[in-house]
Amino acid sequence: MTITAPAGTLPATFRPKRRLGFNTRVSFNDDTGPAQGLREGIELFRAAERLGFQSGWVYQRHFDHYLSSPLPFFAAAGQHTSRITLGSAVIPMRYQDPILLAEAAGTTDLLIGGRLELAISTGANAAFDAVFGTADTDARTEARRRQGRFLAAISGEVLHTVAGPGQGAPEGTELRVTPHSPTLRSRIRQGAGSLGSAVQAAELGIGLISGTVQHDHAEGESFGAYQARSIEAFRSTWRRTWGTEPPPVAVAASILPGTTAELRETYAAYDLERRTQGIAASRPKGAITPAPSANQPPGSQISPVFHGTPDEVIEAVLNDPGLASADELVLFLPPAFGLEENVRLLADFAERVAPNLGWSPTS
């Protein structure tokens, strides 16, 4: 029997979850190939919308068995859905041309009816400099420069004023990104893995999504406690900087309610794999195994997996300070799970867990 905890009886420190989402890597394996993986990714969004989920997020990963270019995927998935928002979590700005990204984002958002939610990051990862090219500054500084240029571009700011002949337009012409989606900037978030990133998001006036890997924890501090501290820093900085209430905060987490003994065994095995292998866990056949040095960066923590019976999962979620602080939960789906497994997981969560967290599906 599932414990039912209506919103009025939720713990005082727990924010009711008004929105529910999921995060998928749109993975593929060597047996079925990328086309099948992309088609199944679209079907997953369709199924989630039918279940009442309000948001769907994809993970960008270059040179591997995952989605490398989210915006064309969103443009396609948006033609098969009508309500669910489509978001990236996350796009590393270090490897993006900010103007081209702004053009593609504006085009995609208009095609899907204003449902795009981009989460971007400014992490210092320089793993692909050999392919994308090096920068004169360090990776994080360059990522933040590109982030600023991207935000200016999608805001409709003038990027250049033609000052002479040979520039493709009459002198005095102001160049802006087109097509322009006027409300897109309000749906940009920062993927934050540290308190500093959360504060930066608030200072920039963009939203926040907290992920499954975080850095700079205090010694002995739990993942959830640090997450809650970062979210509070975001909200307090926003209020101080802008004088308004901050936008809703999303948190991605592995939450796996096992409605059968077989599922509980499967989810426990995934938990063990994630605790022992870190980000290398649950990889589709043929995917690249991360180098050991990239698996557990110094000072990092990987989020726990919340699994067990539905009742046990409900209790764990209600008592985790990071999940309690969030406005929106985003279910991180194990990358190697297939379409049928993922749809089953979303359905079980929507039926057996989410109503106990103050959530109701989109009609």
N, C-alpha and C positions, 0 to 999 in steps of 0.2 A: 504494500500500500504506500502510495506516495504522500509525503507530508505536504499539505497545502498551507502556504503562508501568504495570505492576501497582503496587498501593499500596506494596509493599515497596521498589520502586525509585524512588519519587517523590523529588524534591529534599527535603533535610532541612528546608528552611524552608516547604515546601508542605503545608498541611493537606488530607488526603483529604476529598473532598466527599461526605459521607454523605447529604445531601439535595440535590435538584435541583428548581428551580421555574421559573416564567415569570411575566412581568408584561405584561399587555395593557391597553389603554385602552378596550376594548369600544367601538370607534369605529363610526360609521355615516356614510354619504355621502348627498348629495342625491338620488342616483338610486334607491337601494333603501330608504332611510328607516331610522328608529331601531328599529322592530320587528324588521326583518331583522338589524340589528346585534346586538341583544340575543340573538336566537335563535342566531346564529353564535357569540356569546360563550359561551353554555352548551355548544354543541357543541365548542368549543375545550377547555373544561375536561374534557369527556368523553373527547376524544381524548388529552389529556395524561395523564389517569389510566390509560388503556389502555396508554400508552407507559411507565408506571412513574414518572412525575413525582410527587413528594411534596407539592408546594405550587403553588398558582396565585394570582396577585395581580392586582388591578385598580387602575387609576389613577382618582382622582376629579377631575373637572373640571367646574366650573359654566358654564352658559350657552354651551355649545359642542357639537360633534358627538362627544362622549364621554360616558361614564357619569357621571352627576351624583349618583346615590344608590346606593352599593354594597350596602347591607344588603338591600334587597328582591331585588337580583340574586343575592346569595349564598343567600338563602332559596330561590330558584327553582333555582339551579344545584346546591344541595345535595341536591335531590330527584332529580337525574339522575346523581349520583356517590355513592360510598360511602367512599372512603379519602382522597382528596386534600384537603388543607387549603385553605381559602379566605380570602384576606387582602386588606386594603386597603393600598395603598402609593402615596400616603399620604392621610389625612384631615386637612386643616388645622383645628386646633381653634379658630382665630380665628372661624370662621363656624358653629360648632356650639353648640346648646344642650346642655350636658353631661349633663343629666338625661334629656332625650329620647333622646340618643344612647345612653346607658347602657341605657335601656329597650329600644330597638330592637336593640342589640347582644346583650343577654341573651336576648331572644326569638329572634333569628336563631341564636345559638349552640345553644340547646336544640333548635331545629327541625332543625339539620344535624348533631346528634350530637357537639357539642363540637369542631368542626373550624374554628372561626373564629379568625383571627389578624389583629388590627387593628394596623396601623401608623399612628401619628398624628404630627403635626408641630406645632411651635410657631414656625414661621417668621414673619417680620415682614411678610408680604405683606398690604397693605391695599387691594388693587386693587378689591375689591367693597364697600367701605364705603358707597358710594352706594346699594347695594341692601340690604345686611344691616344697615346702621346703624353709626354710629361708636361708639367706646368712650371712657370718660373717661381711660383710660391709653393708652399706645402699644400697637400691635398685638401685639408679642411678649409684653409683660407680660400683656395680656388673654388671649392664647392659653395662656400658662402657668397663669393662674388657672383657666381652663376645663378645662385638662388635669387639674389637681389635683382639681377637683370631679368630673370624670368618673371618675378612678381611685378616688376615695372611693366613688362610687355603685356601680361594678361590684364593689367589694370587699364590698359589703353593709353599709357603715357607715350609722349613723343620720344622716339628712339633716336631720331636724327632729323635735322633740317638741312635740306639740300642747299649747299652754299656756292655752287658753281656748276659749270657745264660738265657733261660726261658722267653724270650720276643717275641717269635714267629717269629724271623728272625735272620739271622747271625749278629754277632757283626759288627758294623760299618754301618749297613743298615740305610739309611735315610728315614724316614716315611713322606709321603705327602698325602694329600687328593686325592683320585681317585674316579670316573673319574674326570679329571681336564678340565674345560672349560676355555681356555686361556683368553678370552675377557670378562668374566663375571664381574670381578671387576669394569670395566669401566661402568657397568650398575647398580651399587649399588647407592642408594640414601639414604639420611637421611630424615625422616619425622620430620619436625621442627615445634614446637609449640611456640618457643621463639627465640629471637635474639641470645641468647647464643648457642642454638642448631644449628642455621644457620651458625654461625661462626665456630663451631666445625666441621661441615660437610666440610667446605672449608679447614680447617686445615688438615683434614684426606684425602683430595683429592677425596671425593665422591660427588655425585650430591645432589640436594635439591628438595624436594616436600613440599610445605606449605599446611597445612590442614585446617580444618574447626573449630578447637578449638585452641586458642592461649593463652599464659600466659605473665605476666609481662608487661602489657601495662602501659604507662604513663597515669596519670589521665587526662581524657577528650580526649584521643587519640582514633581515630576510628580504627576499625578492619583493614580496608584497608590501612590506613596510617602506622600502625605498621607493617603490612605485607610488604609493600613497603620498609620500613626501614630495615627489616630483610633481604630482598632479596638483597638490596644494600650492606649490611654488608657482606653477603655471597660472592658477586662478588668482592668487594674490598679486602677482606681477601684472596680470591683465587688468585687474580692478585699479591698481595704482597707476598704470600707464594710460588706460583708455577711459576710466571712469564709468565703465559699463560692466554688466555681468558677462563673464566669459562664455564662449560657445561650449556645447557639450563635448566631453572628453570620451574618446573611445579607448578601450583596452583589449588587446589581443591575448588570448589564452587558450591552452589546450584543456578543454573541458569535455570529458568523455563518459557520459552516463551509460553504464552497462545494464541493459534491460534483460539480459539473459546471462547464464553462467558462461557460455561460450564467448560472448562479447566482453565480459569482464576479464576473462583470461587474455583475450586479444589486446585489450587496452592496457592491462598490467604489463604485458610483454613490451608494448610500445613505450610505456613509462620507463621500464628498465633500460631499454635501448637508448632512450633519450638521455637518461642520467649517466650512462656509461660512454655513449658515443657523441653526445652533444649535438651540434648542428649536422653531424654526419648521419644521424638516425633517419630511418624510414626513407631511403632513397630508391627511386625507380630503377629498374634494370638498365644498366648502361650509364647511369649518372656518374659524374666525377666525384670521387671521394676527397673531401677537403684535406689539405695538408695538416698534420698535427698542430703546427704552430698557429694555424688559423682557426682551429677548432675551439680553443679556450683561451682567448686573449687575456693577458694579465688584468686582474681587477674586474672581470666580467662574471655575470651569473646568467644562467638560462632558467627561464620560468619553470615552475613545477607543472606536472601533469595532474589534473584533478580527475580522478577516475574512481570507480566503484559502483555501488548500486545508485539509482537515482536519488534516494534519500541521503546517502553519504555524500554525493556530489553537491546536492543542495546545501547541506550543512557546511561543507568546505568552502563553497563560494560565498555564502553569507558571512563567514568568519575570516575571509582573506581581506586584509586592509586595502590592497590595491584594487581588487575587483569591487569591493564595497564602494570605493571612491569614484568609480567610473559611471558615466551616464549611459554608455553603450558597450555591450559585450560583443566582441568579434571572435568567433570560434576558429581557432587555428586548426586546420584539418591536416592530419598526417600526410605528408607528400606522396607516400607510396600507396595510399588507399585508393581504390577504384571508385568509379561513379556510384555503383550500387552501395558500397560501404559508406560513402560520404552522404548520400541521400538518406540512408538509414540513420546515420548519426544525427543529421540535422533534424529529422523528423522526431527522433527520440528526445532530443533536447527541447524542441519546441513544444512537445506534448507533455513531457514528464518533469522538466526542470524549469523552463523559462516562466511559466505562469506563477511559480513560487517566488519569482524575483521581481514581481511587479510589471511583467511584460504581457502585452496582448498583441496578437498578430495583426498585420495590415489586412484590411478587408479587401 
